[in-house]
Amino acid sequence: MNFQGPARDEHILDRGDSPEKASVNPMKAHSRVHPCLHLARKLVRLSLLTLIRSLCIKGGVPLPHCFDLLAVLSNDLKQWKRRSHAGSELGKGRAYLYAVGQRDVGPRQLAVVVWDGDGALVPMAMFTEFGGPIHQRPVQDLAFAVARFVQKGGSFVNYYMYHGGTNFGRSAGGPFITTSYDYDAPLDEYGLIRQPKYGHLKELHRAIKLCERALVSADPIVNSLGNFQQAHVYSSEAGDCAAFLSNYDTKSAIRVMFNNMRYNLPPWSISILPDCRNVVYNTAKVGVQTSQMEMLPSNSEMYSWETYNEDVSSLEDSSALTSLGLMEQINVTRDTSDYLWYITSVDIGSSESFLRGGELPTLIVQSSGHALHVFVNGQLSGSAFGTRENRRFTFTGKVNLRAGTNRIALLSVAVGLPNVGGHYETWNTGVLGPVALHGLGQGKWDLSWAKWTYQVGLKGEAMNLVSPNGISSVEWMQGSLIAQQQQPLTWHKTYFNAPDGDEPLALDMGSMGKGQVWINGQSIGRYWTAYANGNCDQCSYSGTFRPPKCQLGCGQPTQRWYHVPRSWLKPTQNLLVLFEELGGDPTRISLMKRSVTSLCADVAEYHPMIKNWHIESYGKSEDFHRPKVHLQCSRGQSISSIKFASFGTPLGTCGSYQQGTCHAPTSYSTLEKKCIGQQRCSVTISNANFGQDPCPNVLKRLTVEAICSPTTSTTTQPNTRGPPVMDFKPVPGLFNRKWAPG
């Protein structure tokens, strides 16, 4: 069952009727209603809560999110009614639930919109799975969703996530969710500001703040401005007025008439007019810089590597258990380890034809997830993997058996506990069969109900090889032959010194296969160089957001860099230990630093600005404040060169700008004079700044791409503190909770 509502559907427009006009509150005056009616209402309320809980489970919503929603309903459900095109309505507004595959949320996500009661959960993008692409949500669409929510009476917005993070250790769930939980958030996984998302949202909330008095004074009056255009107008008895002009058309810009004035609305955008006259913000017009982040080499080098091979010849110890038949993995491991060995033996007679040159027998193993490595007589015969969409998979491979007793050892690997999806508490993990040998003289040999021995974890885990105190418990092999002897199930260790500077750090694990990594005994998390499948060909901000709409990284490893907190490091002798399941080259692992490498900005000469809004200035002569291009590198950096600059009608996007038919010849020299050697600079977009008007009567833009480099001079820069981490402020009476990351 799915709920849909017009607030999230570009094809359905509100007719202007306001749900707030339903003044009867069916939950009031319980003492004046018949007890049976009172009981009936309680049952209805309980049924709605039960329905929502069922939606959470069927939609694969993490239970904490579901509990948050139930708490909202329990506290704020005061009145509700039905409308022909709405789901359910709460308080003075409407609540829409979006379960699997619905419009503004991704698969197994849920968004809640409760107008005037609570708030909107706005997904920044989508979590990332090993083997999948990176999801992004354009800031123009994100700002559009938030502005649309506020224009319809919304009072609180919860960005999910506002601050990206890292699933350290084995905390990543899903299963198959990556260690990175960056989520394309305004503050990224490393704590750095992601531009233009951070800046454009900051400007959005500044614009909303200007509308405060009108927004909290009345309900909106909705006027049609066209087939896909509306005006939501708020006004107060004190004379305050604020308007939101929206264009739901996904392809065409339009010029609308409002209050006897004309306004240009780009496709899929909303303009905010705090005084019902002057536009201070449009969701589709981004006036802040775009920062290009890259991973750069650090000055820290790894010392020589040493290895220890996991012993697969004698797996059983005193903690092993034996049973007839196959057992579910998590019930055996109790999540003490990702790894569980399934071990059995088969006796092969000397008369088998494959022993005399015939075709080798085939082993077929059906697994419920998530990865499997098959060993026969201590040698790796092959591996198989599931995916988040298809956890169950089948290993099929030829096996080299010998006459006599053969030991088959199946290493089942969990890639996170299930924590999202319908009835995920019933999902199984591990080898549950059937397990069978084909191609023997006796035909099919079903091993599913044979005698199996179960060994939890790895020997290296039991000896605590990841700890500085545990590494001496085994004899490590010197690393001169590591690159030539890439073995599965191998432990590697080395030491390194902390790099200079204060940039965020990450390990480049692109040369490895699959496993886990630790630094000074702290788990960085699971790594897996799984290549992303998907469609990364195009991305447009217009139209309803869905996770597959804007994707990156197709054909590349889903995750290559793994966040290393500097607080985990010592100045020298940091211990790096990793366990590699498949085989890789640890000598190519390197410690990288994340930094801004280039900046882009593209601003029109009449870009809407808050500075041009003065509600007290009607009838007075006011100077027009021309917009500026603002550029800012990270701290410790300065602008070293201007890669592109054009005042006129430039073309292209960041990284591939080109001059248009109109171009001011002084564009480069003006930007170089203002910005070279500075950490931050600003350039006013005006004809006077560039000598003369390069093309009269044409709307011009200033487009810039600048390069940031480490500051080599000791000269004090205008602002070496860098941008603020947070600058949102709660609006009294409008936002009923304080802003907080995530």
N, C-alpha and C positions, 0 to 999 in steps of 0.2 A: 504494500500500500504506500502510495506516495502523496505528499501534499505539495501543491504548487501555488504560487501567488504572484500577483502582478509586480510586486516590488523586485522580483528577480527574473522577470520575463520581458524581453524587449518587444515582444509581439502583443502584449496586453497592457493597455494604458488605463490608468484610473479615470473614472468618469467625473471625478470631482466630488462625489458624495463621500462624506467623511464618516468613518466608523464611530468617531467620538460623539456623534449626535444621538447615539443610542444611550439615553440617560438612565434607563431603568437598570438597576443592579439586582440581578436575581439572587445574589448571595447575601443581601442585606436583610435585616429584621427577621432573623430566624425564629424568634419567639412568636411572630405574628402569622406564621404559616402552619398549615396542618403538618403534624409529625410525619405522616407518610410522604408528603411532598418534600419535606426536609430530608428524609431518608433517601428519596429518589434522587435528589440533587447530589447528595453525597456519593451515591452509587455512580452517577454520571461522571462526577469529578474523579472518582477512583478509576473508572473505566478509561478515562482520558489519560490518566497517569500511567495505567497499565499498558495502554496502546503505545504511548511514547516510549516506554521501556522496551516494548517489543520491537519498535522501530529501531531503537538504538542497537539492539542485539542483531536483528536481521540486517541492518545497514552496516554492521561492522564497526560501530562507533565505540571507541575506548570507554570502558565503564565510568571512569572519572568524569568524562564529558557528559555522559548520560545522567550521572548523579547531579551534576551542576544544573542541568536542565530541569530535572525533577524538583530540585530545590527552588528554582525560579518559579515553577508552576505552583508548588505548595505555598509559597509566600505571596505570590502576586496574582494568582488566578482569582479575579473578582467578578468579572463578567465576560461572557462570550456569546456569540451568536453566529449564524451562518450567513454567508453571502454566496451568490451564484458562482463566483470565480475564486473564492478564497478557501483556505484550509480552515484553521481555527483562529479565533480572535481572543486576545487577552487584554485586560485592563482597558485603556483607551485606544489601543492599537491592535495590531494583528501579529500573530505568530505563525511563521511558516517553517515547516520541518522539511529538510531535504535529505533523503537517504541515498542509497546506492545509485550512482550515476545521474543524479539530478543536476539542475542547471548551474548553480554557482559554486558547487563544491565537487571535489573529486571523488572517485570510487572509495567506498568505505569511509566517507567523511560525513559530517552533519553540520549544518549551519542553522542557527536559531536567530530569528529576528523577532524581538518583542518590543514594539514601539511604546514608549513612555513607561513601560514596566521594567525593562532591563536593557538589553542591547543586542547588537549584531556581532556574530562571529564571522569575521571576514578572512578567508584563507589567503595568505600571501602567495602560495603556490601549492606544492604537494611534497610529501616526503619522497625520498629517493630509495629505490630498491636496486640491489646488485643485479647487473644485467640490463637495467633500464636507463633511459636518458634522464637528464637533469630538467626539471620543470621550472618554468619561470612564469610570473604574471606581470605584464607590463604595468608600469605605475599609472599610466593614463586610465587603464581600465579599473585599477584598484581605487584610484581617486574618484572615478565615476561611481563605483559601487557605494563608496562611503557617502559621497555627496547626495546620491539618490536616496539613501537611507535617511539622512538628516533632513532632506527636503520634504519627506513624507512624515516627519514628526519623530524620527529616531533620536534617542537621547544618550546613547552610549555605544561605543564601538570597541570590540575586542579584536585586535589584530592577531592572527594565528599564522606564523609566529612574528612578533615584532623583533625579537632577538633570536638569531639562529643559535644552534648549540652543537654539542658533540655527544654521541652515545659512547662514552668511555666504558671500558670493560666489556662485559657481555650484556649490557643493558639494552642494546638495540633489539627490538622485537619484530613483530610483523607476521611471520618471519621474513627473512631476506632483506630487512631494512639496513641501509648502510650505516656505517659508524658516523658519518656526517649527517647532521640534522640542520643544515643551513637554511633550508626552506625559502631561499631567495628573500630573506628578511631585510628590513632597512638597516639593522645592525647585524652583520654577518656572523658566521660561526666563530670567527676570530675576534669579534668585538669591534670590527672596523665599520665605519659608516659606508653604506652602499648608496652611491649616488647614480641616478637622480631620485631614487625611491625615497630616501630619507628627506631630502630637501623639498620635493614636490608635496609630500604629505604634510610636512611642517607648514608650508604655505597654505595648504588646504585648511588646516585647523586654525591658522591665523585669520583666514577669511571667515570661517564659521564663527570664530570669537567675535568678530565685528557685528555679526547678526544676532548676538546673544539676547538683547532685550526684546527684540521682536519675536524670536523663536520661542521664548518662554512665556510670552504674553497671550498667544492665541493659537488656534488651529489654522492650518493653511487653507487658503482659497485657491482652488485649482482652475486655471483657465487654459483652454486649448489654443495653441498658437499655430496648429497645422496638423497634418495627418499623424505625424510622429513627434510632435513638439508640444510641450506644456510649460506653463508658468505656475509655480507654487509661490504664493504671496502670503507673507506673514505681516500683520500690522497690529499695533497696540493703540489703546486709547490715548496714550501720551504722544502719539504721532510717529512712533518708530515704524519703520517699514523695511522689510528685507525680501528679496525675491531670488528664486532659483529658476533659471531658464534652461530647459533640458531638450536635447535632440536625441531621440532614440533611434534615428536612422543610422544604420551601420555603415553606409557607403557614401552618403552625400552630405556636404555642408549645406547650410541654409541660412537665409537672412530673414529674421522674424521682426514683427512689429510688436512692441510692448511699451505701454505708457507713452504712446505717440513718439517713440524713438525706435530706431532700427539697430538690431544686434546681429552679429555674425556668430553662428554656432557651428563648430566643426562636427563631423560625424561622431556619434556616440560620446557626447560631452554634455557637461552642465556648467553654466556660467553662474557665478555668485555675485549678487548685487546687494551689498549691505544697506544701501539707501534706496533701493528700487530704481536707481538711475545709473550708477557707475559700476562697471564690471571690474572687480579686483582680482578675479581668479577664474580660469577655465580649466577643467580637468584634463583636457587634451593638449593644452599649451604648456609645455615644460620649459621653464626659464632658468633652471639650475643646471649645474655642470653634470656631466657624466664622467665618473671616475673608472678608469680601466685598471683592474687589479691583476697582478701576475705573481707567480712564484719565482723568486730569484735565488741563486745560489748564496749560501752563507759562507762565512770564513771558517766553518767548523768541518774538520775532516775526521772520518772514522779511522780508528786504529785498525790493526790487523784483525781479521775475523777468525773465529774458532768454531768448530762444529761438534755436535754429538748426535749420533744416529739413534733414534728411538728403536729399542730392541723389540722386534716382532717375532722373534724365534721362540721366546718363552713369555707368553703374555699373562698366563694365569698366576695369581698369587693368593694369599690367604683370604683376601677380600672377595675373590671371585665366587659367583653363585652358579648353580647348574639347575636346569629345568628342561622338561620335555616341551618342545614347542617354542614358538617365538613370542617375545614379550615386548610391550610398548616401552620406548626408550625413556621418556621422562619419568615414568613410574619406577624405573630402575635407577636412573642417575639422580633423581630428585634435584635436578638442575645443579648438581655440584660440578659438572663438567659438560662441555659440548660433545664429548666423545664417549661412545660406548662400543666395545668390541662384542660381536656375535661370533662364537667360535664353535666349530663342529668338525668331525672327522669322517672321512669316507674311505672304505677299503676297496681297492681296485684289483681285480683278478688279472693274472698274467696273460690270459687269453684274449683280452680286449684288442680289437683290431687297430685302434689308434696307436697302440704301443709298437706296432709293426709297420708304421708309416701311413696309417689311415688318417681320416679327418679327426681332429681333436674334438672332444665333447664340448658342449656349450652349457655355460652356467647362466641361468636366468634368475634374477633377484628382483622382486617387486618391493619397493620401499615407499613408506608414507612420508618421507622427507627426513633431512633436507639435502644431504649429500652423502655419497657412499664411496669408499675405497675398498676394493676387493683384493685380498692377498691369498695366494695359494702356495703353501709350503714356504712362506716367508717372502715370496716375491709378488710385487704388485702386478695384478692382471688387468687392472683398469679402474676407471672411476666414472661416476654418473652423478648428475645434479638435477634438482628440481628448480622451480621458479616460484615466485610469489603467487602467480595465477595457477600454476600446476605444481603443487607441492609433491604429489605422488609421481613417481617415475619408475622406470624399469631399466636395470642393468642387464645387458645381453653381451656376452663375450666368450670367446674360446679360452679354455683353461688347460694348462699343461699339467696333467696328472701323471703319476708314476704308479708302477705296480706296488701294491702294498697299501699302507696307511698314508692318507693325504689329509693335511689340515687346511680347512677353509676358514679364513678369518675375515669377517666383514666389519670394517670400521664405519659405523654410522655417525654422521656429524650433524648436529643441530645448528641452525643459523638463526638463533633467536627464538624465544618462547612466543607462541601465538598470543597476540593481544588485540587483534582487530579482525573482524569478519563475523559472519553469522554463525552463532553457536560455537565460537572458537574454543570454548572449554571442552568440547567433545572431539576436537581434532587430535589425531594420533601422530606420533613421530617415531621414526625408526623403521626397522625391517620387520614387517608383519606378514610377509609372504604373499604368494607362495615363493619358495626357493626350490629350484629343481635343476637337476643335471639332465641334459638331453644328449643323445648320440652314443649311449653305452649299449652293450650287447643286450642288456635286459630292457632297453627302451628308456622311458622317462623314470628318473629316480627323484621322488619328491622328498625333500629334506625338511619340509616345514615342521613336521612333528618329530624330528630327530632329537637327540640329546644335544642341547646347546649350553655352552658355558658363557657367562656374561662377565666382562671385566670393565668396570667404570673408570674412565679417564686414561691418561697416558702415564707412562713411567716418569717422564720428565715433570709432569704436574705433581705426582706423588713425592718426588724428590725436591720439589720447590726450586727448580732450576731458574725460575724468573727472578728470584730474590738474590740480592748481593750476598746473603748468608748461605744460599743453597747451591751456588754455582760450583763450589769446590767439591761437591759430593760425587762428581763424575770426572772422568778424564776426557778433556776436550782435545780434538784434533786441530792442529795448526791449519790455517786457512789457505795455504799455497795451492792446494788442489781443489778448492771449493768450486771454482767456475767450471772445471772439467768434470767434476763428480756431483752433478745436481741430483741428489737423492730425495725421494719422498720421505715424509715423516722425519724431518731433520730439525734439530735445534741449532740456532746460530747465535753467537754473542760477540760483542765488541764494546769498545769504550770510545767516548768522544768528550770534548770540552764544550762548554756552552759558548755559543757565538756572541760576538759583540753586538751592541745595539739593543733596541727594545721592540723591534718588529715582531709580530706573531710568527711562530715557527710551525713547520710541518715536515713530516717525513715523506720523501718521494719513494713510494713502494712499487713503482711501475715495473721493476725488474723481477718482482716476485709473483707467486701464483696465488695461494690461498692459505690463510692461517691466522695467527694472533701475534701481537707485538707488545712488549713491555719496556718501560724505561724506569730504572731505579726501583723496580718492583711494582710500579704502577702500570695498570693495563691501559694502553692506548685504545685497544679494541680489536675487533676482527678486521682483517683486510682480505680483499678478494679482487684480483685483477680480471674482473668479468667485463666483457665488452658490451656496450649499450646497443640495444636494438630499438628501432623506432623511426619516426618521421621527423626530421629536423629541418625540413626544407623551408618552412615559412612561419611567420608569426605576425599577427595583427592585433592591435589593442582593441579594435572595435568588435562588438558582439559579445555575447555571454561567455564568460570564462569557463574553460574546461581544462584539466591538466594536460591532455595531449595537444592542446592548441599551440603552445609555445614551448619547444623542447630544444635542448642543446646536448652536444656530446655524442651524437650517434656515431658508432664506429670507433669510439674511444673507450678506455676503461671508465666504468661508472664512477669510481673513486680511485684517484691516484695518490692524492696528498692526504695525510692524516695528522690532525692537529696535535701539537706537542705544547702543553702549557709551560711557559717559562718558569712558573713557580715550582714545577717538578724537578728542575735542573739544579745541579751544583755547578760551581765555577769550573771544576775539572772532574775527570774520571766518572762520567755518567755511564751507567751500565745499560746497554741496549741488548735485549734478548728477544728473539722471535722464534716461533715454531712454524715451519713450512710444511704443508701437507703434500704438495705436488712436486715441488722442485723449482728453484729459481736461483738468481745470482745476487747474493747479498752484497757483493763488493760494489754494486752499482747503486745501492741505497744511499741517499744523501739527505742532509738536513737543509731545508729551504726556508726562506723568509718571505712573508706575504707583504706586498707593498704596492702603492699606486705607481704606475709607470707613465700614464698619459691622462690628459683631461680633454674633454670635448664640451663645447657649448654652442647652442644654436638658438638665438633669441631675435624676435622681430622688433622693429623700431617702435611699434605701438603695443608691445606686450602688456597685458593687464597687470597693474601694480597697486599694492595697497597704499603706497605713498600718494597716489593720485585721488584718494578717497578722503574727503573732509566733509562730514555731515553738517558742520557748522558754517560752511563757506558758501552756501547758496546766495547768489546775488553779488558775490564778491569776486574780484579778479584774482585768480590763482595761477601761478606758473605751472606749466605742465612738467612733471618730473619724468625725464626720459629714462627708459630702462637701461640697465647695465649688464654686461657680461662679467660674471664673477668667477675667478679661477683660484683654486687652492690645492696645493700639494699637501702630502702628509708632513707631520713634523719631522725635522731633520732633512727635508728635501727643499728644493727650489726649482723654479721653472728654468730649464736649461736651453730650450729651443722652442720655436714656434713651427710646428710641422705644417700647419695650414691656417690661413686667415683670409677671409673674404667678407667685405661689406658690400652687399648687393643682392644678387639672387643665386646664391650657391646651391649646389645639388649634392645628393648622396647622404650617407649616414656616417656616424662616428667611425673613423678608421678608413673611410673611403670617400672623403669629401672631394668635390670638384668645383671649379669655378663655373658660374653660369654666364648668361649673356650680359649681365650687369655686374661689374666688379670695380671697386675703388682701388687704383694702383697703390695707394699708400697703406693698404690693409696690413701687410706684413710689418712694415716699419713702425706703424702705430702700435701694434701689439708687442713688438719686440722692445720698443722704448718703454712701454708701461710695465712689462711683465718679466723680462729676462733678469734672472738673479733674485727674483722675489719668491717668497713662499706662497704669497697670495697677491692678487691684483684685481682691479676692476677697470673696465673700459666702458665709457658712456657711448650708447648707440645714437650718434647724431652725425649729420652731414659735416658740421664744423670740425668734428674730431678727425675726419678723414679728408679734409681739404675742400671738398665740394660734393654736391649731390651727383653721384655717378649715373643716376637714371631718374630724372624728375617724374613725379606722378606715378611712381611704382613703389609698392610696399617692399622695403628692403629688410635684410636680415644681416646680423653679424654672426658668422660661423667661425669657430676657432678649434684647433686641435694643438695642444701644448704637451711637451715632454717634461716629466718630473725626474730629477736625478738627485742623488745624495748631495747635500750641501758640503762643499769643500772649503768654503771661506768661513772665517770666524766672525765675519760681519753680522751684526744682529739683524735679523729679518723683522719685517713689520709685525708678524704674529707667529711665533714659534710654538704656540701652545696647541695648534691644530683645532679642528672643529669640535664643538661640544658633543658630548655623547647623547644627551637628551635635552630637548628644549620645549617639550610639550607642557602646557599648563592646563589644569582642569578649569572648566568654565562653570562658575557658580550657577546652579539652577538648570544647567544644560547637560553637563556630563556628571553623572551621579557616582562616578568612582574615579579614583586617581589613576593617572596614566602609569603603567608599569610595563617593562619589557615582557614579551611573551604572552 
